[in-house]
Amino acid sequence: MANNDMQCMLNDIGIVDFTLVDLMLYLDTHPTCKEAMEYYNHYVKVKNKMMKEFSMLYFPLTKEHAESTTEWRWGNAPLPWERSC
C-alpha cells in the first residue's frame, strides 16, 4: 500500500507543478495580474509543503529537500531503470 500512496503523492506533486507552469506562462503575458500572482505564490507554498512531506516519508526529490538529522538521504530514490519511479 505504501507504494500506491507514494505514487499518489508523486501524481499530486505533478499536478501542482503543472499548475505552476501554467501560471508562469500566464504571468509572462499578464505580469501585473495580482490575482494570478496570488495563485502562483499559493501553489509555490503548496508544492514546497508537498515536496517536504514526500521527502520525509520516502526520499528527497531535490537536493534542497535532502535534509535529515540522522543520515544523508540524497540518492536513496530508485533509479529510472528500476521501474519503481
SENUMAR-452002 format. One record per residue (C-alpha): residue number from 1; residue in one letter; x, y, z. Coordinates in pm, 1 decimal. Last residue first. Layout:
<sites>
     i   aa          x          y          z
   NUM    A          X          Y          Z
...
</sites>
This chain:
<sites>
     i   aa          x          y          z
    85    C      984.4      563.0    -1047.4
    84    S      970.0      199.0     -941.5
    83    R     1081.4       57.6    -1272.2
    82    E     1445.1        7.1    -1163.2
    81    W     1556.2      169.5    -1488.1
    80    P     1462.7      513.6    -1356.1
    79    L     1680.1      475.1    -1042.3
    78    P     1503.4      432.5     -710.5
    77    A     1547.3      725.6     -475.0
    76    N     1801.9      695.3     -194.3
    75    G     2043.5      929.2     -372.8
    74    W     2007.3     1215.3     -130.3
    73    R     1930.5     1065.8      209.7
    72    W     2231.5     1176.0      415.1
    71    E     2165.6     1043.1      764.0
    70    T     2045.4     1136.5     1112.7
    69    T     1913.8     1493.4     1112.8
    68    S     1791.6     1494.2      758.1
    67    E     1792.8     1747.7      481.1
    66    A     1755.2     1612.2      128.4
    65    H     1477.5     1854.3       31.8
    64    E     1707.0     2108.5     -136.1
    63    K     1878.3     1821.9     -317.6
    62    T     1554.0     1757.3     -499.8
    61    L     1304.5     1468.7     -495.9
    60    P     1403.8     1363.8     -145.1
    59    F     1313.2     1008.6      -45.3
    58    Y     1011.2      834.3      108.8
    57    L      819.4      979.9      403.5
    56    M     1032.6     1285.2      485.0
    55    S     1094.0     1362.6      119.0
    54    F      723.8     1339.8       41.4
    53    E      634.1     1581.7      321.5
    52    K      897.3     1829.0      203.8
    51    M      781.5     1804.8     -157.1
    50    M      417.3     1852.0      -54.9
    49    K      499.1     2157.1      158.1
    48    N      708.7     2308.8     -120.8
    47    K      430.3     2241.2     -371.1
    46    V      165.2     2406.7     -153.2
    45    K      386.2     2710.1      -89.7
    44    V      454.4     2751.3     -462.3
    43    Y       81.1     2699.7     -518.8
    42    H       -9.2     2997.5     -300.9
    41    N      254.0     3223.1     -458.1
    40    Y      121.7     3141.4     -805.3
    39    Y     -240.2     3195.2     -703.9
    38    E     -150.7     3532.8     -553.9
    37    M       42.8     3624.2     -869.5
    36    A     -257.6     3526.8    -1080.6
    35    E     -482.8     3752.7     -870.2
    34    K     -236.0     4040.5     -889.7
    33    C     -225.3     4043.3    -1268.8
    32    T       60.1     4284.5    -1346.5
    31    P      275.0     4037.6    -1539.7
    30    H       -4.5     3929.7    -1776.6
    29    T      175.3     3769.4    -2073.3
    28    D      455.4     3601.6    -1879.6
    27    L      214.9     3568.0    -1585.4
    26    Y        0.8     3331.1    -1791.2
    25    L      301.6     3115.4    -1875.7
    24    M      404.6     3113.8    -1510.0
    23    L       50.7     3015.3    -1408.1
    22    D       58.4     2718.7    -1646.7
    21    V      397.0     2611.2    -1513.2
    20    L      266.3     2640.2    -1156.2
    19    T      -43.6     2434.0    -1236.9
    18    F      175.6     2165.8    -1394.7
    17    D      382.1     2154.8    -1074.0
    16    V       64.9     2120.9     -866.4
    15    I      -47.3     1827.6    -1080.4
    14    G      297.5     1668.1    -1066.2
    13    I      304.0     1694.8     -687.1
    12    D      -35.6     1521.2     -679.8
    11    N       95.9     1240.2     -901.1
    10    L      401.9     1195.2     -680.7
     9    M      175.1     1175.7     -374.4
     8    C      -47.1      918.9     -542.7
     7    Q      257.2      713.0     -645.5
     6    M      387.9      717.4     -287.8
     5    D       49.2      611.1     -152.5
     4    N       43.1      322.5     -401.4
     3    N      396.6      221.2     -296.9
     2    A      290.4      236.3       68.3
     1    M        0.0        0.0        0.0
</sites>
